Amino acid sequence: MISTRIPNAFLVLCLVVASLAAYEAPAAAQTSNALFVAAPSLSRSLRRAVPEVLAWESQLVDGRAYTRAARGQGLDAARGPALRRFGPRQGADVIIVAGASTRGHTRLLHLSYYHGQTGEELRAGTYRLRGQKIQRTVHAAIARDLQNAVNLSRQGSRSARAPMVADRQPVDDDAATAEAVAEVATDRGRADEDQAMAGEGENGEENEEGAEAESGPSAVHEAWEWSFDLTAGFGFGQRASTVPMEGGDAHFSSSPFPAVHAAFDVWLRPQAESSLRVGFGTRYYTSVGLQTADLLEDGTTRTVDTRAQNLSLGFKLNFPFTDGPRAVRMDVEAGWSFRMLDSEFQLSMPTYTLSGLYGRSGLLFPIGDESPFALGLAAELGYINSVSEEVAVAGAVSGGVRVGIEVQVRYDIIADLDVSIAYRGSHVFLPSERGGAMSDVERFGVVRVTYRP
C-alpha cells in the first residue's frame, strides 16, 4: 500500500512543478529591455494600450527619467536629438516611439524602433487599427517587429536599418492570418535590410550613398497626413450696436437669444508622428428666432424678425508650446471674417455687413497630467476693410478696428470626442466723420461638441 502511494504523490508534485514552469516561461522569455516613448499625436487610450502589448514581449524600462532629461534640455522626447543623447543611458535594448494618425476614416498606429545604445532608427512599422484597441493580429505583428528590432540591436549593426511595410492591414483575428501578415512584412523587411547593407563598403564602412540614405526619413513617414475636426454647439447670443446718423445716434440692442455654432477644420501634418499641424477652417455663429422691437417715427413699435451672424474663414497653425504628452498647445490663425445684422423689414437703423482681415492667437492648457480637462484662451485682432453701402452712407463710416476674446473649458470624453463650454465676445469700432464712432458688440456663449477622428 505504501509503495503505491509514494509514486503517485511524486507524479502529482512533478505535474505541479511542470505547470508552474510553463506559467513562468513567458516571463522568463522576456530577456530584452525596452523603453516606450509616446509622441504627442498618440491618444490617451493608446498610451495605455501600446505599453501593455510591449510588456508581453519585453521588460519595459521606466521612462520618467528619460522624459525629464529631455524636457530639461528643451528637447522633444520622441525626436532624434533626445533619443541619441539620453536614450543610451536608459539601459534598454530597443527604444519604441509610438505615434498615431488618420488616413480618411482609417486609424494608423506608427511605431519606430531605435537602437538602445545609439538612438539610431532600426525599423519602422505602421499598423491599421479598429477603434482605439489593438487587435490580436496587430499585437502579433508588433511582437514580430519588436523581436526583429531586438535582434538587430544586439547585432550592433547601425546599417541594418529595415523600414517595415508602410500600409499593413490585418484583416481579421485569425491566427493564421496574423502569421501570414507578419511573414509578408518580415520578407519585405529583409529585402529592405539587404538593400541597406548594400550601402556599406567591403570593410563594413558606410559609403557616401548609404550614409545619405540612412540619414533621411523612412518611407513610412514621408507622406503628409490629414485629419479634420467637426464642431456643433448651441447656446445664447446678444447683439448691440450704435450708428451715428444725421438726426442723432441710432441704437440696436437685443436681449439674449438662442444661438447655434458650427465649425469645420481640415488639418495636415508634415509627418505621421509630427505634433505640428497646418490647416484651414471655418467658424460660424447665428441667432435663432431673434425678434427686434423697432421704434417707428410716429412713436409706435413693431416686432421684426432679425438675424445676427458671424463667419470666419482662416488658415491655421497648431503646435505644442511646451514638450510632453500633456503639452500646452498654441493656435495661430489668420483670415477673413464677416459679421452681419439682417432683418425681414427695413429698420429705423440700417442693417449692415462688416468684413475684414483678422488674426487670432490662443493657448490650450491641460489641467494636470491625467485630468481630461483643459482651459483655452484666445485673443483676436482685426481691421474692418469693408462696410456695406447703406450703413457707410448713413453713419459716414469706413474702416475700423475689431478686438475680441474667447475663453473655453474643455472636457475630453474619449480620445476622439470632447465637449466644451465657450464664451466669445467681440467689439468693432468704426470712426465717423460726424464725430463719435459706430460700434458693434456681439457675445456668444455655447456648449459645443467636437469630433476629432
C-alpha positions, 0 to 999 in steps of 0.5 A: 500500500505504501509503495503505491502511494509514494509514486503517485504523490511524486507524479502529482508534485512533478505535474505541479512543478511542470505547470508552474514552469510553463506559467513562468516561461513567458516571463522568463522569455522576456530577456530584452529591455525596452523603453516606450516613448509616446509622441504627442499625436498618440491618444490617451487610450493608446498610451495605455494600450501600446505599453501593455502589448510591449510588456508581453514581449519585453521588460519595459524600462521606466521612462520618467527619467528619460522624459525629464532629461529631455524636457530639461534640455528643451528637447522633444522626447520622441525626436532624434536629438533626445533619443541619441543623447539620453536614450543610451543611458536608459539601459534598454535594448530597443527604444519604441516611439509610438505615434498615431494618425488618420488616413480618411476614416482609417486609424494608423498606429506608427511605431519606430524602433531605435537602437538602445545604445545609439538612438539610431532608427532600426525599423519602422512599422505602421499598423491599421487599427479598429477603434482605439484597441489593438487587435490580436493580429496587430499585437502579433505583428508588433511582437514580430517587429519588436523581436526583429528590432531586438535582434538587430540591436544586439547585432550592433549593426547601425546599417541594418536599418529595415523600414517595415511595410508602410500600409499593413492591414490585418484583416481579421483575428485569425491566427493564421492570418496574423502569421501570414501578415507578419511573414509578408512584412518580415520578407519585405523587411529583409529585402529592405535590410539587404538593400541597406547593407548594400550601402556599406563598403567591403570593410563594413564602412558606410559609403557616401550613398548609404550614409545619405540614405540612412540619414533621411526619413523612412518611407513610412513617414514621408507622406503628409497626413490629414485629419479634420475636426467637426464642431456643433454647439448651441447656446445664447447670443446678444447683439448691440450696436450704435450708428451715428446718423444725421438726426442723432445716434441710432441704437440696436440692442437685443436681449439674449437669444438662442444661438447655434455654432458650427465649425469645420477644420481640415488639418495636415501634418508634415509627418505621421508622428509630427505634433505640428499641424497646418490647416484651414477652417471655418467658424460660424455663429447665428441667432435663432428666432431673434425678434427686434422691437423697432421704434417707428417715427410716429412713436409706435413699435413693431416686432421684426424678425432679425438675424445676427451672424458671424463667419470666419474663414482662416488658415491655421497653425497648431503646435505644442508650446511646451514638450510632453504628452500633456503639452500646452498647445498654441493656435495661430490663425489668420483670415477673413471674417464677416459679421452681419445684422439682417432683418425681414423689414427695413429698420429705423437703423440700417442693417449692415455687413462688416468684413475684414482681415483678422488674426487670432492667437490662443493657448490650450492648457491641460489641467494636470497630467491625467485630468481630461480637462483643459482651459483655452484662451484666445485673443483676436485682432482685426481691421474692418476693410469693408462696410456695406453701402447703406450703413457707410452712407448713413453713419459716414463710416469706413474702416475700423478696428475689431478686438475680441476674446474667447475663453473655453473649458474643455472636457475630453470624453474619449480620445476622439470626442470632447465637449466644451463650454465657450464664451466669445465676445467681440467689439468693432469700432468704426470712426465717423466723420460726424464725430463719435464712432459706430460700434458693434458688440456681439457675445456668444456663449455655447456648449459645443461638441467636437469630433476629432477622428 
